[in-house]
Amino acid sequence: MSDSDLASEAASSDRSLQWRAGMVSLGVVSLFSLLSWRLIHLQVERHDHFQAVLEESHHRRQELSASRGDILDTRGRVLACDEPVQQVTLELGFLQTGAALADALAVVEGMKARDLRHAFSLEELQNRYLSHMGRVAAPVLGMTDGEFQARIRARLASRSNGEVFLSKDLSISGALQLRESLEAAGLGTFRESRNRGKLGALIFQNGFARRYPADLPLSHIVGFFGETKPAPGEEAKPARGVAGVERFFQEDLTGTPGRRDLEVDGWGNEIPAYRGQITPARNGRGLRLSLDLGLQGVVEAAMDEVGAAEGEVYLEDLRAERVVVVLFDPATMGVRAIACRDPKHGPEHPLLSNPVTEMLYEPGSTIKIVTAAGALSSGKLNAQSRIELAASGVYDDDDITPIHDEHAMASGTVEDIIVHSSNIGAYKLGRLLGPQRFEELIRSFGFCRATGFESPSESRGSFAGKMTLQTLSRVAFGNAITVTPAQMCGALGAIINGGSYRPLHLAETWVDESGQAVEGLPRVQGRQVVSAAAAQTVRRAMLEVVEQGTGKPGRSELFQIGGKTGTARKAVTALKDGKLRTTYQGDLICSFIGFLPADQPKLGGLVIIDTPRGTKHAHFGGRMAAPLFRRIAERAMAYYEIPAQFPPKASLQPQAANSTPVKANPRPFPR
């Protein structure tokens, strides 16, 4: 090869080397330019994003649970309260990680985690872990090992992540026992993270469970707190008050959760020096009711009593569709006890509707106290005025359909009309007012309108059609009208309190966490619906009703009781001659309203016997409801330690209020 060829080849090689060097340099410059651009992009344009990610990784926000307000009876005994509990769930994602399962099984299996992963498949590790876990955890959680594993495997069959609820209200002591047992078995160590703790696959979270410590049926009054089943396709709604006071005062009883901000290190441990702002939780408001738990127990025991004592009425003999008893304090119009018995409800199927506001019934002759008081207050007659009745017991007038009396009288005073429960007399008293004024009287006593009683639902009641003379002729003695027990108790309270009407109520006052009153609830001011003199005349007549009239079976040997009996037929609506017609030939409603002691009433009340089927007692309010009221009222007086008006016979009396055992926790649960 010539020298010129060698020179040419060398020059070509130098150019190729220079070109490659240039390309490498360009690549290096481009790479560094790209890296520089990327760094600038990250530092400037993406700075806020990564700063937020960094803060998120080290910042934690804990929710601080708020408890629901306590519900107390009038003596401060607990009817409903929140107890601190722990919710226990199992993390399904933990079961999908072989390394985590092997680590959790290393101690209990006596093998290294690495060897376990090589020796067993993921499914085998899951089976071994659940077997060990179920043996320790199931008894504490109140289930068998089989139930424990079946619950988890059923969820695993449909999904591979999420959580399985094992207990929603495990006690704090139970949660501690479970954690200690699992740690002792070598199944892991408990660690706290965020607002929950974790031990292997189990997650422990703080919460509250609603407790009802009173061992009495109070669901129709207090209600309960819980989750409602969502409709198909809808998401589950948070737990809330479902019935009774729990539902009526849902917003006030519910607390507001708080929060706590904190910083953690790379291992998730809190850095106390960087603890952030704390917004405390605000617990729900506590509520004290007028209900007396001890008296409620006295009433429940009297209703469940069986026996064959002469002159007594027992529920088993009545065979009624429903029996309702309401007792209230006339001075405050606060209800003291509400008891109900029917074949449909019991411990397994608690009653959720409050009969005081939701039960509609025909009051029968008990409403005659309103008719008579209105007529007396009108000034058109006085207590000594004599009314012409019907010696035959039948009043037949062209203006109205015939009226029948059970006890025929040719004439009688206003007191006689009440004592002997004359339907004809009640009509004539109502007719003195006329349909318009009589309707105003009925409504002024709280009928056919809401009373405001603290219950989620309240029926208003009604009378049939317009208040014509025909309608008046039936409503005057308690037919052609439906009322609620709350309305009837309100009317009785007006007669006891000198003609001043105030509606029945249940809630007394808001209380703090120690049970001390902090704020009263708004009350309806009393309004004069009839004159005090008219009310006094009616009260005197009610005393005679029990002493010598239709309520004589309810006469007490210890106290003078004032009362009024009621017997009515249920309205039946049927198609006749192409039209819907209502007749009053249905099943019977027997009732009795009363108060005692006569000189200074401490208690008023109502007994309703709906559709009695028994044959031992005549189907009249005086024969069935009055004796039951008397027995309950006498025991209530003993409970309140009110001395008898008459020397009592030697007999075992119920314990007084200060010594009556009440199956309820007398103090709030510790928080």
RARA-V418930 format. One record per helix or strand of 3 or more residues. SS is the DSSP state (H for helix, E for strand). FROM is the first residue (numbers start at 0). TO is the last residue. If there is no record, write none. Layout:
# RARA-V418930
SS_FROM_TO + SS_FROM_TO
This chain:
# RARA-V418930
H_2_44 + H_46_57 + E_58_63 + E_77_90 + H_91_95 + H_97_108 + H_112_118 + H_121_139 + H_144_155 + E_162_170 + H_171_183 + E_190_192 + E_195_198 + E_201_210 + H_243_247 + H_249_252 + E_257_263 + H_271_273 + E_285_288 + H_292_303 + H_314_317 + E_321_328 + E_333_340 + H_354_357 + H_363_376 + E_385_389 + E_393_396 + E_399_403 + E_408_412 + H_413_418 + H_422_443 + H_468_474 + E_480_482 + H_484_495 + E_506_510 + E_516_519 + H_531_547 + H_551_553 + E_561_568 + E_571_575 + E_578_582 + E_587_595 + E_602_609 + H_620_638
